[in-house]
Structure formats: C-alpha cells, structure tokens
C-alpha cells in the first residue's frame, strides 16, 4: 500500500481539484481529506456518510464553585483573559491548563473538549475519510492524524493499493502531521510571487523530513515567465516538475456539476495534462 499526499504552500492553488481528478483516475484506493480546517473535497465527491465520530482535541478547565475560595490566582495567571467571575469562558480559553496547576485548593477539574467530528463516507470513487474542525478550535494536527489512521485501517481491510490524501496548505502542524510517513508528496503551486515563495517553504519542510516530493505547476500559462522561474528553482534544488496544468474554466464548471474535470470533460486539454501528471505520479510511487 502506498500513500500519496497532495499539498501546497498556500491556499487556492488548485490542490483539491487535482485530488478530485486523481480520485477519478486511480484504481483500488481510499481517499482522505486532511484539510480539516477548511475541508472541501466533499464538494467534488458527493459523499454518503456511513460513520461519524467525535474528536476531543484538548481539555477544558471547569471551576467548582463549591470548592473555590475566590483567591484570584487562576485569573491572575491566565494569559488569555479567559476567567471572569470565576468561570472559564470557552471561546477565550486556549487549554494551557495553567489555572488547573496554580489553584491552591484543587477547585478546578478538567473535562474533554469537543473540537470537531470525523466521518467515514462512501463515494462513487471509493471510501472517503474526512473531518470538520469546530470554529476557533485547535489541535488540527491531532485530527489530521486521526483521519489518516482511519484511512489506513480502511485501506488494510479492503486491501487497497493506494491512499490519496488531500493535505492542508501551508507549513504548520497539520502539514507536518499529514507528511509523516507518506510515500510521495505532490506539491501544487502557481506562477505567482506568493506561489514561488510558499513553494520554497513547503519544499524545505518535505526535505527536512526526508519525504520524496514532486511539483505540479497549475495554471502555468497565466505567467510563463514566472513558470520558468519556478522550473529554474526546482532544477537548482533537484526537485522534479512532474507536470504542468493549464488554466481552464472547465475546472470550475466541473466543480459546479459536482464532478472531477477528467470525468466531466475527459477529452479536454486540461484533463489530458492531469492524466499525464497522474501517470508520472504512479511511476514515482512504484519505483
């Protein structure tokens, strides 16, 4: 079993559209959406939820009014101004638990904090594991790890050959969690100043963790001079450009139809470019 992760240094590069196309092209696979802060792969795959569970990402302190002597130490030490009238306000609390440790009379106890939900769904392309993090909740890295764990269990049960994962953008904790142990990372970038800047950041992260990676330049024909700059960057860092995909309104049209572009418009130029990219990705993961 192999795992391919599609990531990007910044949002809006077309990462999820690539995942949707790969889902249509690949055989015997399990899909995972690890962009838990803003999951949107389901928009393309129209999943039918089969299983749902709760994710507790941290603990919330609760003050017992009967034990509390109102000494004020919890409020004094709280850096997030989350304690008012000797009650902890959930929206302000960051879960650092300092109040729990400084309370002299053990009047504060901890409760599990519901941070989001995970789902196992069925799609026309196969099983999909996805999740939704609650508003302003933390520990998305833990939720990413939970999504990946469930995807692996399903893949093992179904004897799937491949896991295709839609990763989070950026270089933070969720990306590190998603990168851990994958066989190949496909980094999607775009020919802009921000695209090149953030490509450099995520390439450095992949190299740091020793993860094999390739680059896809999406919408390359919007600025071919910047595309050449990205190709030169990749050449200097010995990173393969596995494919270039042209700008096409068909991607948006396919999304509005709830389909991947290779399914909705299989004979279009953009579909052929994505098929060539997928062929190279398959070659990389079986080497």
N, C-alpha and C positions, 0 to 999 in steps of 0.2 A: 504494500500500500504506500502510495506517495501522497504528499500534501503540497499543493501549490497555493501560495498566498499572493493576492493582488493588492498592492499598497500604492500610496502616493505621498509625496512630501507635503502636499497641500490639497485642500478640498476643491472639487469642481473640475478635475482633470478628465473625468470620464471613466473612472475606475469601476464603478458599479455597472456601467453599460458593458464594459469588457467582460466582467464576471457573468453577466446575463448571457452574453454571446458564447462564452466558454461553456456555460451550463448546457446550452443547446447543442454544442459540438461534441462534448465529451461523452464517453460511454461508461456505464457502471461506476457511478460516482456518488458521493454525498456532498451536499453544499452546506456552507456555514457562512453566516453574516456576523462578522466580529466588529463591525462598526456600530457598537451598541449605543453610543451617544446619539447617533442620528441614523438609525437603520432604515434603509430604503430599498434593499434588494427585493423585498416582498412586492414592491410595486410592479416589478417585471415578471415575477414568478407566480403571482396569484395563489399563495399557499392556503391549504386547508389545515387548520390547526388540529393536531391529534393529541397532543400532550402539552401541559402547561405547568410551570412550577414557579415558586417564589425565590427571589435571590436576596439574601441578607448580607449586605456588604460590610457592615460595621455595627458598632454598638452605640446605643443612645443612653446617656445617664438620666436617671429619674430621681428626684429628691423626695424622700419620705418625710412628709410634713410632721408626722408624729415624732420622729427621731430628731429632726432638725432643730438646732438651738439658735439658728439665725446669727451665727458668728460672723458671717460675711466672707469667710476665706475662699469659698468657691467663686463668688463674684469677683473678688479681688484678683484671683489668679487666672480667671478666664480671659484670654486674649481676644476672643471673638465677640465679647459683649452679648453672650447667649443666655445669661441668667438674669431674670427680672422677677422681683417679688418671690425669690426662692423657688422659681420654676425654670426649667430648661426649655428654651424655645428651639424647636427642631430645625427651623429654617436657618438659624444662625449657628447652631452647634456644628463643629467640624469633627466631632468624635475624637478629640485628642485625649480625653479622659483625665485631664489634669484635676478637674474638680473632684473626681472619684478618689484620687490619691491624696488630696490635701484635706479632705473632710476629717475632722478630728473625732467625730462620733459615729462614723460609718453610716451616715444618713442617706448616702447615695448608692443606689444599685444600678446595674446595667441591664438593659433589655436589647434584644436583637432588633436591628433597624432594617425595615423593609426598604430595599434600594431599587428593586426592579423585578422583572419577570423574564423567564426564558421559555421558549416554545420549541416543540418539535412538530414540524409540519410536513405535509406531502404536497409535491408539485408535479407538474407534467414532466419535469426533468429529473425527478427523484426526491429523496428526503432532504429537507432543509432544517437546519438548527439555527435559530435566531433569537434575539433578546431585545428588551427595551429597558433602558435605564431610566429611573424616575427623574423628574425635574430637579435640578440642582443637587443630585446625588453624586457620591464619589465612589471610588474603587471600581471603576470600569475595567481596570486591568484584571481584577478577580473575575468579573463577569465574562470577559473575553476568554479566560482560562476555562471557565465552566462550559461555555459554548463549544470550545474546541474539544474538551473532554467528552462531551455528549456526542459530538460528531464522530469522534474516533470509535466510541462504543458502537454506534450505529454502523459505521463502516466495517468494523470487525464482524459484527453479527451478520451483515448482508454480504460479507466477503467482497466488498467494493475495492476497486483498484486504485481509487483516487479520491482525495478530498480537495475541493476547490473552495477557497476561503476569500471572502470579501473583507479586506482588512480596514482598519481605521486610518485616517490621514494623519500626517504629522510625524513626530519622532518620540512622543511621550510614552508613558507607562503602558497604555493599551497596545501600542505598536510593538513594544518590546515583548509583551505577553503573546501577541499574535505571531511574532517572528520565531519564537523559541521552537527549535526542532523541526522547522519546515524544510522540505527538500529544495524548494525554489521559490524565490520572491520575484514577482513581476512588478517592476516599478513603473507606474504610468505617470508621464509628465506631459507638459505642453510647452510650445515655443514662446514663452514669455520670460521676462526678467525674474518674476517670482517663481515660475516653473523651474528654471535652472538653479536658482538659489536653493529652493527646497529639495530639488533632486539631489544636490550635493549633500545636504544634511542627511537624507534618508539612506543614500549610498554609504555614507560613513558609518551609520548605525548598522547596516547589514554587514559591512566589512568587519566592524568591531566584534560582532557575534559569530563571524565565520559562516554566514548564510550565503549560499550561491544565489546570484541575482542577475537579472537581465532588465533592460529598459525598453519600454514601448513609448514612442513619441506620438501622442494623439493630437489630431488637428494640425499635423506638421505643415500643411500647405498654407496656413494662415500667415506664417512668417518664416519663409525658408532660410533666411539669413540666420535667424535665431535657432532654427532647427540644425543648421550646420554647426553653430556654436555648441549646441548640446552634443552633437556627434563628436566634435573635437574633444569636448570634455570627457565623454565616455571612452574615447580612444586613449586619452592620456592616463586614465585610471584603469584601463584594461577591463572595461565593462561592455558587454555585448549589447548592441542595439538589435533586439530580436525582431522588431517590426516597427513600421510607421503607418499610421492610420490617418486618412484624410478627413477633413471636416465635411460633415454631411448632415443635412436636416432630417435624413431618414432615421437617424438615431432617435431624435425627438418624436418623430411620427410613430415609430415602433413602440416607444415607451408609452405614448398616449393610447396605443392599441393594447397595451399590457403584454407585449411580446419582445423578444430579443430581435435585433436587427437582422441577424442571419436567418431567423425563422420568417420574419415578415417580408424581407426583401433579399432573398438568397442570392440573386444574380447581380446585385449592385456592386459597385466598385468597393465601397466600404466593407461590405460583407466578405468579399474576396481577400481584402487586406487583413481582416481579422482572422480569416481561415488560415492564411499564411503564417500569421503570428502564432496561432494555436498549434500549427504543425511544428514550428520551431520549439515551442514550449514543451511539447510532447517529446521531442528528440532530446531536450536537455534533461528531463526527469528520468529517462531510461538509460542515460549514459552510465 
